[in-house]
Amino acid sequence: MYKEKTIPVYIKNIEEVTKYVKRFTLASIEGKQLPRFSGGSHISTYLETAKGLLVRTYSLTSHPDVTSHYQIAVRLNDQSKGGSLYWHNNIKAGDKIQISYPKNQFPLSFKAKHHVFYAAGIGITPFLSMMKELKDKGSSFELHYASKNLEFCAFYEDLNKHYPHQCRCYFSNQNKRIQTRSLENHHVGTHVYFCGPEAFINEFTSAAYRVGFHESAVHFERFHPPQPKNAAPFQVQLKDGTLIQVKKDETLLQALQNQGIEAPYSCQAGRCGTCELSVKEGEIDHYDSFLSEEQRNAQDRILTCVSRGKSSKLVIEI
C-alpha cells in the first residue's frame, strides 16, 4: 500500500482538553528536531491497527517555530469510522507511530492587513498555530469561535489567557449564536478564514461573498469533503485497458485499491492533492478543496479520494 515519506514519532503526552477532545504531543523517536511548519499546516498520521492501516489528517496546533515536538487535537466523533475512536480509546503515552511531513493547504495570506478567523467546534484547531504565528509577528487578527457551551469549547482558557482582546466566543445554549452579519463590520484589507462543519462553512463563505469580499480574501478548510447527494456508480478505464466498476457507496480510490492497484493517496479528504490522477476522457464531478476553479473546469484531473465520474465512464492515467 502506498505510503508517503514519514517521520517516526512517539506519543510524549496526552491531555484531556474537554470531555470529547484530547491533545496529543508527538516527539521524534530519534531525538531529532521536527521540521518547522507554517500556521494552518496539517500532518497525516499512520496508525497500524488490527484492521489495517488507519490514515487520518489533523491540524498542527503547536507553535510553528517549536520543533522539539508537535501537537494535534482529536475530537471524538460519534460517526467515527475508526480514526478518532482509535485515538481516544487505543493510543497511549509512549506509543510509536508514523506521521507525514507538514503540509499547508490553508495558509495565512500575507496580503491581508487584518486576519479574521471564524471557527465552529473542532474547527478551532488550524487557527491555534495561525494565531501564535501572527502574535509573534505583531500582526492584526481576531477570532470568532462558536461552540455549544463552555464545556464543549476546546482551548477556551488558553485562548483567553494568550489572546484576551482578540477572541470572542459564542455559546448556542445561551442563545448567543455567531451571526454572519459580523462580516459586515470588517475593514478593507481584511481576509476571513472559516473552519468547522460543512453547513457552517457554506453559510459563512456565501455571506462573505454576498457582502462584497473578493474570493481571494475568503479562505476555508473542510475536515471532510462534501458528500455527493445522489452518488451513482460509474466505470473507469485504466491505461492498460482494464475496466473497473466504482460502486455508488465507494470512492474511486477504494475501487482502485480493491483491485490491488497501488494508487497514491494521503489525506483522503480532498485537501492535499496526493491522489490526483490525469483524466483523458469523461466528465468529472469534483468534491475536493484542492483544485482551482480553472483546473476543475479543464476536466482533465481527478482527486480519487473524493471526486467521482459525472459521466458513466472515465478514462484515467494509471
C-alpha positions as CSV (number, residue, x, y, z in Angstrom):
1,M,0.0,0.0,0.0
2,Y,1.3,3.4,-0.9
3,K,2.7,5.5,1.9
4,E,4.4,8.9,1.6
5,K,7.7,9.6,3.3
6,T,7.1,9.6,7.0
7,I,8.7,10.6,10.3
8,P,8.8,8.1,13.3
9,V,7.4,9.7,16.4
10,Y,6.1,8.7,19.8
11,I,3.3,9.9,21.9
12,K,5.0,12.1,24.5
13,N,1.9,13.3,26.3
14,I,-1.9,13.1,26.2
15,E,-4.1,15.8,27.7
16,E,-7.9,15.8,28.0
17,V,-8.9,19.2,26.8
18,T,-12.7,18.7,27.1
19,K,-14.9,15.6,27.5
20,Y,-14.6,14.9,23.8
21,V,-11.2,16.5,22.8
22,K,-7.7,15.2,23.6
23,R,-4.5,16.9,22.8
24,F,-1.6,14.7,21.8
25,T,2.1,15.8,22.0
26,L,4.3,14.0,19.4
27,A,8.1,13.9,19.6
28,S,10.8,12.3,17.4
29,I,11.7,8.8,18.3
30,E,15.3,9.5,17.2
31,G,15.5,12.6,19.3
32,K,15.8,14.9,16.3
33,Q,14.2,18.3,15.8
34,L,11.0,18.1,13.7
35,P,10.5,20.2,10.6
36,R,9.3,23.7,11.1
37,F,5.9,24.4,9.6
38,S,3.7,27.4,8.9
39,G,0.4,28.4,10.6
40,G,-2.5,26.3,9.3
41,S,-0.4,23.2,8.4
42,H,-1.5,19.7,9.0
43,I,0.0,16.2,9.1
44,S,-1.2,12.8,8.2
45,T,-1.0,10.2,10.9
46,Y,-0.4,6.5,10.1
47,L,-1.8,4.0,12.7
48,E,-1.1,0.3,12.4
49,T,-4.2,-1.4,13.7
50,A,-5.6,-5.0,13.8
51,K,-7.9,-4.0,11.0
52,G,-5.2,-2.5,8.9
53,L,-3.6,0.9,8.3
54,L,-5.6,4.0,9.5
55,V,-4.6,7.2,7.8
56,R,-6.0,10.4,9.2
57,T,-5.2,14.1,8.9
58,Y,-5.0,16.6,11.7
59,S,-4.1,20.3,12.0
60,L,-0.9,21.1,13.9
61,T,-1.9,23.2,16.9
62,S,1.6,23.9,18.4
63,H,3.8,26.9,17.6
64,P,5.3,26.8,14.1
65,D,8.7,27.7,15.4
66,V,8.8,24.9,18.1
67,T,10.5,21.9,16.6
68,S,11.0,19.8,19.7
69,H,7.5,18.4,19.4
70,Y,4.2,18.7,17.5
71,Q,0.7,18.9,19.0
72,I,-2.6,17.8,17.5
73,A,-6.1,17.8,18.9
74,V,-8.6,15.0,18.1
75,R,-12.3,15.3,18.8
76,L,-14.2,12.0,19.4
77,N,-16.7,11.8,16.6
78,D,-20.0,10.0,17.1
79,Q,-19.8,8.9,13.5
80,S,-16.2,7.9,13.6
81,K,-15.1,5.1,11.2
82,G,-12.2,4.3,13.4
83,G,-9.9,7.3,13.4
84,S,-10.9,9.5,16.4
85,L,-12.3,6.4,18.2
86,Y,-8.9,4.7,17.9
87,W,-7.0,7.8,19.0
88,H,-9.2,8.2,22.1
89,N,-9.5,4.6,23.1
90,N,-6.3,2.9,22.0
91,I,-3.5,5.4,21.8
92,K,-1.4,5.6,24.9
93,A,1.6,7.7,26.0
94,G,4.8,6.0,24.7
95,D,3.1,4.5,21.6
96,K,5.1,4.9,18.4
97,I,3.5,6.0,15.1
98,Q,4.5,7.4,11.8
99,I,3.5,10.9,10.6
100,S,3.9,12.7,7.3
101,Y,5.9,15.9,6.9
102,P,3.8,19.0,7.4
103,K,1.7,20.3,4.5
104,N,-0.3,23.5,4.3
105,Q,-3.4,23.9,2.1
106,F,-4.8,26.6,4.5
107,P,-2.0,29.2,4.7
108,L,-2.2,32.7,6.1
109,S,-2.5,35.3,3.4
110,F,0.4,37.7,3.5
111,K,-1.6,40.2,1.6
112,A,-4.1,40.7,4.4
113,K,-3.9,43.8,6.6
114,H,-6.2,42.1,9.2
115,H,-7.0,38.4,9.6
116,V,-10.4,37.3,11.0
117,F,-10.9,33.7,12.0
118,Y,-14.4,32.1,12.2
119,A,-14.4,28.7,13.9
120,A,-17.1,26.2,15.0
121,G,-16.4,23.3,17.2
122,I,-13.1,21.4,16.5
123,G,-12.7,23.9,13.6
124,I,-10.6,25.9,16.1
125,T,-7.6,23.7,15.5
126,P,-5.9,25.2,12.5
127,F,-6.3,28.7,13.9
128,L,-4.3,27.9,17.0
129,S,-1.0,27.8,15.1
130,M,-2.0,30.7,12.9
131,M,-2.6,33.0,15.9
132,K,0.7,32.0,17.5
133,E,2.5,32.9,14.3
134,L,0.6,36.2,13.9
135,K,1.1,37.2,17.6
136,D,4.9,36.8,17.3
137,K,4.9,38.9,14.1
138,G,2.7,41.6,15.7
139,S,0.1,41.2,13.0
140,S,-3.5,42.2,13.4
141,F,-6.1,39.4,13.9
142,E,-9.3,38.4,15.7
143,L,-11.2,35.1,16.4
144,H,-14.9,34.4,16.5
145,Y,-15.5,31.0,18.0
146,A,-18.8,29.2,18.1
147,S,-19.5,26.3,20.5
148,K,-22.4,24.6,22.1
149,N,-21.4,25.7,25.6
150,L,-18.3,26.3,27.7
151,E,-17.9,22.6,28.4
152,F,-17.5,21.9,24.7
153,C,-15.4,25.0,24.0
154,A,-11.9,23.5,23.5
155,F,-8.9,25.6,24.5
156,Y,-11.2,28.3,26.0
157,E,-8.8,29.0,28.9
158,D,-5.7,29.1,26.6
159,L,-7.4,31.5,24.2
160,N,-8.5,33.9,26.9
161,K,-5.1,33.8,28.5
162,H,-3.0,34.5,25.4
163,Y,-5.4,36.5,23.3
164,P,-7.8,38.3,25.7
165,H,-8.5,41.1,23.3
166,Q,-8.7,39.2,20.1
167,C,-11.2,36.4,21.0
168,R,-14.9,36.3,21.2
169,C,-16.8,33.1,22.0
170,Y,-20.4,32.3,21.2
171,F,-22.4,29.7,23.1
172,S,-25.6,28.4,21.3
173,N,-27.2,27.1,24.5
174,Q,-27.1,30.6,25.9
175,N,-28.8,31.9,22.8
176,K,-25.6,33.7,21.8
177,R,-25.1,32.3,18.3
178,I,-22.5,33.6,15.9
179,Q,-24.0,35.7,13.2
180,T,-22.9,36.2,9.6
181,R,-23.7,39.9,9.9
182,S,-20.5,40.3,11.8
183,L,-18.8,40.0,8.3
184,E,-20.2,43.5,7.5
185,N,-18.0,45.1,10.2
186,H,-14.6,44.3,8.8
187,H,-12.4,47.0,7.2
188,V,-10.9,47.0,3.7
189,G,-7.9,44.7,3.5
190,T,-9.4,42.1,5.9
191,H,-9.1,38.4,5.0
192,V,-11.6,35.9,6.5
193,Y,-11.0,32.3,7.3
194,F,-13.6,29.6,8.1
195,C,-13.3,26.2,9.6
196,G,-15.9,23.9,11.0
197,P,-18.9,21.8,9.9
198,E,-19.9,21.8,6.3
199,A,-23.1,23.9,6.9
200,F,-21.1,26.5,8.9
201,I,-18.5,26.9,6.1
202,N,-21.2,27.1,3.4
203,E,-23.2,29.7,5.3
204,F,-20.3,32.0,6.1
205,T,-18.5,31.8,2.8
206,S,-21.8,32.6,1.0
207,A,-22.3,35.5,3.3
208,A,-18.8,36.8,2.8
209,Y,-19.2,36.9,-1.0
210,R,-22.6,38.5,-0.5
211,V,-21.3,41.4,1.5
212,G,-18.5,42.0,-1.1
213,F,-15.4,40.0,-0.1
214,H,-13.3,39.1,-3.1
215,E,-12.8,35.4,-3.5
216,S,-9.0,35.9,-2.9
217,A,-9.8,37.2,0.6
218,V,-12.0,34.3,1.6
219,H,-10.3,31.1,2.9
220,F,-11.7,27.9,4.3
221,E,-10.7,24.4,5.2
222,R,-13.0,21.4,5.4
223,F,-12.2,18.4,7.6
224,H,-14.4,16.3,5.4
225,P,-15.3,16.7,1.7
226,P,-18.8,17.5,0.6
227,Q,-20.9,14.3,0.2
228,P,-22.5,13.6,-3.1
229,K,-26.3,13.9,-2.8
230,N,-27.1,11.4,-5.5
231,A,-23.9,9.3,-5.9
232,A,-24.2,6.9,-8.9
233,P,-21.9,4.0,-9.9
234,F,-19.5,4.7,-12.8
235,Q,-16.8,2.9,-14.7
236,V,-13.1,3.7,-15.1
237,Q,-10.8,2.5,-17.8
238,L,-7.1,2.3,-16.9
239,K,-4.1,2.9,-19.2
240,D,-3.8,-0.8,-20.0
241,G,-7.5,-1.0,-20.9
242,T,-8.6,-2.6,-17.7
243,L,-12.2,-1.7,-16.7
244,I,-13.2,-1.2,-13.1
245,Q,-16.6,-0.6,-11.7
246,V,-16.9,2.1,-9.0
247,K,-20.0,1.4,-6.7
248,K,-22.1,4.3,-5.6
249,D,-21.0,3.8,-2.0
250,E,-17.3,3.7,-2.6
251,T,-14.7,6.1,-3.8
252,L,-12.6,5.8,-6.9
253,L,-9.6,5.4,-4.7
254,Q,-11.2,2.5,-2.8
255,A,-12.2,0.8,-6.1
256,L,-8.6,1.0,-7.4
257,Q,-7.2,-0.4,-4.1
258,N,-9.8,-3.2,-4.1
259,Q,-8.3,-4.3,-7.5
260,G,-4.8,-4.3,-6.0
261,I,-3.7,-1.1,-7.7
262,E,-1.2,1.0,-5.7
263,A,-2.8,4.3,-6.2
264,P,-1.2,7.3,-4.3
265,Y,-3.1,8.9,-1.5
266,S,-2.6,10.8,1.8
267,C,-5.3,12.8,3.5
268,Q,-8.4,11.1,1.9
269,A,-10.3,14.3,2.4
270,G,-9.7,16.0,-1.0
271,R,-7.3,18.6,0.5
272,C,-3.7,17.6,-0.3
273,G,-3.6,16.6,-4.0
274,T,-1.5,13.5,-3.4
275,C,-4.1,11.2,-5.1
276,E,-4.5,13.3,-8.2
277,L,-4.7,11.4,-11.5
278,S,-4.9,12.5,-15.1
279,V,-8.2,12.0,-16.9
280,K,-8.2,11.5,-20.6
281,E,-11.9,11.1,-21.3
282,G,-15.1,11.7,-19.4
283,E,-16.8,14.3,-17.2
284,I,-15.8,14.7,-13.5
285,D,-17.9,15.5,-10.5
286,H,-15.4,17.4,-8.3
287,Y,-15.7,17.3,-4.5
288,D,-12.2,18.3,-3.5
289,S,-11.0,21.6,-2.0
290,F,-7.6,21.4,-3.7
291,L,-8.1,22.2,-7.4
292,S,-8.7,25.7,-8.5
293,E,-11.9,26.6,-10.4
294,E,-9.9,26.8,-13.6
295,Q,-8.4,23.3,-13.0
296,R,-11.8,21.8,-12.3
297,N,-13.3,23.3,-15.5
298,A,-10.5,21.8,-17.5
299,Q,-11.9,18.3,-16.7
300,D,-8.5,16.6,-17.0
301,R,-7.6,15.7,-13.5
302,I,-9.4,14.0,-10.6
303,L,-8.7,13.5,-6.9
304,T,-9.6,9.9,-6.5
305,C,-10.3,10.0,-2.7
306,V,-13.4,12.2,-3.1
307,S,-14.3,13.1,-6.7
308,R,-16.4,10.9,-9.0
309,G,-17.4,10.3,-12.6
310,K,-20.2,12.6,-13.7
311,S,-20.4,10.7,-16.9
312,S,-20.8,6.9,-16.9
313,K,-17.2,6.3,-17.8
314,L,-13.8,7.9,-17.1
315,V,-10.5,7.1,-18.8
316,I,-7.7,7.7,-16.3
317,E,-3.9,7.5,-16.4
318,I,-2.7,4.9,-14.0
